[in-house]
Amino acid sequence: MNVFDIIFLFLLTLFSTVFFTYYLRKILIDANITDNPIVSEHIHKTGTPTMGGIALLFSILLVASFYFENKYVLITSLIFVTGGIVGLLDDLIGLKIKEVQKLIKNITNKPLAIGQLILSPGEEARAATDKAKREVEKLINENKIKVVGELPIKNEIGEAEKIMVQIVIGIFLAVTGIITTLGGYTLGIIAIPISIIGIVGAINAVNLIDGMDGLAAGIIFIASLFCGIFVYINGDIGATLPFMILTALTLGFLVFNRFPASIFMGDAGSFALGAGYATAVLITDIPYFGVLALSVPIMSVIISLIHRMKIFRLPVEPLHHTLHHNGLSEQKIVFSYWFITLLVCILGILIDYYIFL
């Protein structure tokens, strides 16, 4: 394994991703497989093709056919595709509309409690909870709110079912037997729960952050690039391969997914990237840096969990939608998340190089 092999793999992945995404986008548009955003600020994105993660699956399968003898590439590709298939099933189920929720607006000059939210004067929100739905008609009759639109809510796999399937993906990774040590410790049977936690955590972190143009793809691009740099400066050139694949996949997809996005990855993409990233981190034994590089999505998950536990309330979940809801532009939010990820990764590399090497 040498630098030329890495360059070839990177270019093969990059150009195949651009090629597959370009043609998949045309197919999805012709088939009218497009997005129906539930966040009111994103209504203008209605009609953008989704399920673009399918292109990532084709690309990584092509790469795996060239590098199937490399254990890092083979295992990462298998788990990546498995995660993508699970996400694709969720996308397909989501083509059916489950319900249509009302978009309501506070037309009083005082804050208004409805459901679990407090609407400021002039503020809009979805009537999503059962309590909010029951209160809508009463508040309309009292001339406190008005319905300003309707938002289609897609069908999806239940949260418990999603977690169970993600656990199965973690078990698939564990039974390969490739994860024997982590962070300097021999795992033994502990490899199974570690694999499950890594896969479930990464999938949900990437899936949650995938809500704005280029946000998830950009973060995984930066995190994977610096994970590759991290293992390279620590002397394992072969371990850079799965990270170079993820870097090239996300860079190629960003050609079409950056603002303004002409295609979305859907759960097929976010599940695949989450599963692939966790696999690459675990099999190359860089858990500390891998978690650090993904700290922005992880913090977003923590904030959402705090919201769901009712410790404090977000007007719109997750955090990046709240920031947009409060007036920050999508481009600034995405750039901020990318920039924070970049700073954290650079800091991690510097600490490793100057303190631990």
BELSUL-V990186 format. One record per backbone hydrogen bond with DSSP energy under -1.0 kcal/mol. NH is the residue of the N-H (numbers start at 1). CO is the residue of the C=O. E is the energy in kcal/mol with one decimal. If there is no record, write none. Layout:
BEGIN
NH CO E
NH CO E
END
This chain:
BEGIN
6 2 -1.5
7 3 -2.4
8 4 -2.5
9 5 -2.5
10 6 -2.6
11 7 -2.6
12 8 -2.8
13 9 -2.5
14 10 -2.7
15 11 -2.6
16 12 -1.9
17 13 -2.1
18 14 -2.1
19 15 -2.3
20 16 -2.9
21 17 -2.5
22 18 -2.2
23 19 -1.9
24 20 -2.6
25 21 -2.4
26 22 -1.3
27 23 -2.0
28 24 -2.8
29 25 -2.1
30 26 -2.2
31 27 -2.0
32 29 -1.1
33 28 -2.6
34 32 -1.2
35 48 -2.4
42 39 -2.4
43 40 -1.5
45 42 -2.3
46 43 -2.0
47 35 -1.9
48 45 -2.0
50 33 -1.5
52 264 -2.7
53 265 -2.0
54 51 -1.6
55 52 -1.5
57 53 -1.6
58 54 -2.0
59 55 -2.2
60 56 -2.4
61 57 -1.8
62 58 -1.9
63 59 -2.2
64 60 -2.5
65 61 -1.5
66 63 -1.0
67 63 -1.9
70 67 -1.8
74 70 -2.8
75 71 -2.4
76 72 -1.9
77 73 -2.5
78 74 -2.4
79 75 -2.4
80 76 -2.4
81 77 -2.6
82 78 -2.2
83 79 -2.6
84 80 -2.2
85 81 -2.4
86 82 -1.9
87 83 -2.4
88 84 -2.5
89 85 -2.0
90 86 -1.7
91 87 -2.3
92 88 -2.6
93 89 -2.4
94 90 -1.9
95 92 -1.2
96 93 -1.5
98 153 -2.7
99 153 -1.5
101 151 -2.9
103 149 -3.2
104 125 -2.9
105 146 -2.0
106 123 -2.2
107 144 -2.3
112 119 -2.8
114 117 -2.3
117 114 -2.2
119 112 -3.4
122 106 -2.4
123 120 -2.5
125 104 -2.1
127 102 -2.5
128 126 -1.4
133 129 -2.3
134 130 -2.0
135 131 -1.4
136 132 -1.1
139 135 -2.3
140 136 -2.2
141 137 -2.4
142 138 -1.5
143 140 -1.7
144 139 -2.8
145 139 -1.1
146 105 -1.6
148 103 -3.0
149 103 -1.1
151 101 -3.2
153 99 -3.5
155 96 -2.9
162 158 -2.5
163 159 -2.3
164 160 -2.2
165 161 -2.2
166 162 -2.3
167 163 -2.3
168 164 -1.8
169 165 -1.8
170 166 -2.0
171 167 -2.2
172 168 -2.5
173 169 -2.0
174 170 -2.3
175 171 -2.6
177 174 -1.7
182 185 -2.3
185 182 -1.5
187 180 -3.2
190 187 -1.6
191 188 -1.7
192 189 -1.7
194 190 -2.0
195 191 -2.3
196 192 -2.2
197 193 -2.8
198 194 -2.5
199 195 -2.5
200 196 -2.8
201 197 -2.4
202 198 -2.3
203 199 -2.5
204 200 -2.0
205 201 -2.1
206 202 -2.6
207 203 -2.6
208 204 -2.1
209 205 -1.7
211 209 -2.1
215 212 -1.9
218 214 -2.2
219 215 -2.0
220 216 -2.5
221 217 -2.2
222 218 -2.3
223 219 -2.9
224 220 -2.7
225 221 -2.3
226 222 -2.2
227 223 -1.9
228 224 -2.4
229 225 -2.0
230 226 -2.4
231 227 -2.4
232 228 -1.8
233 229 -2.6
235 232 -1.8
236 231 -2.4
240 237 -1.2
241 238 -1.2
244 240 -2.4
245 241 -2.2
246 242 -2.0
247 243 -2.5
248 244 -2.4
249 245 -2.7
250 246 -2.2
251 247 -2.1
252 248 -2.7
253 249 -2.0
254 250 -2.1
256 253 -1.5
257 253 -1.8
258 254 -1.8
262 256 -3.1
264 49 -2.5
269 265 -1.1
270 266 -2.3
271 267 -2.5
273 269 -2.8
274 270 -2.3
275 271 -2.6
276 272 -2.9
277 273 -2.7
278 274 -2.2
279 275 -2.1
280 276 -2.5
281 277 -2.4
282 278 -2.4
283 279 -2.9
284 280 -1.4
286 281 -2.1
290 286 -2.6
291 287 -2.2
292 288 -2.1
293 289 -2.8
295 292 -1.7
298 294 -2.0
299 295 -2.6
300 296 -1.9
301 297 -2.1
302 298 -2.2
303 299 -2.5
304 300 -2.1
305 301 -2.5
306 302 -2.3
307 303 -2.1
308 304 -2.5
309 305 -1.8
310 307 -1.5
311 306 -2.1
322 318 -1.5
323 319 -2.5
324 320 -1.7
325 321 -2.7
326 322 -1.9
327 324 -1.7
328 323 -2.2
333 329 -2.1
334 330 -2.6
335 331 -2.5
336 332 -2.4
337 333 -2.5
338 334 -2.6
339 335 -3.0
340 336 -2.6
341 337 -2.1
342 338 -2.7
343 339 -2.6
344 340 -2.6
345 341 -2.3
346 342 -2.6
347 343 -2.6
348 344 -2.2
349 345 -2.4
350 346 -2.6
351 347 -2.5
352 348 -2.2
353 349 -2.8
354 350 -2.7
355 351 -1.8
357 352 -1.3
END
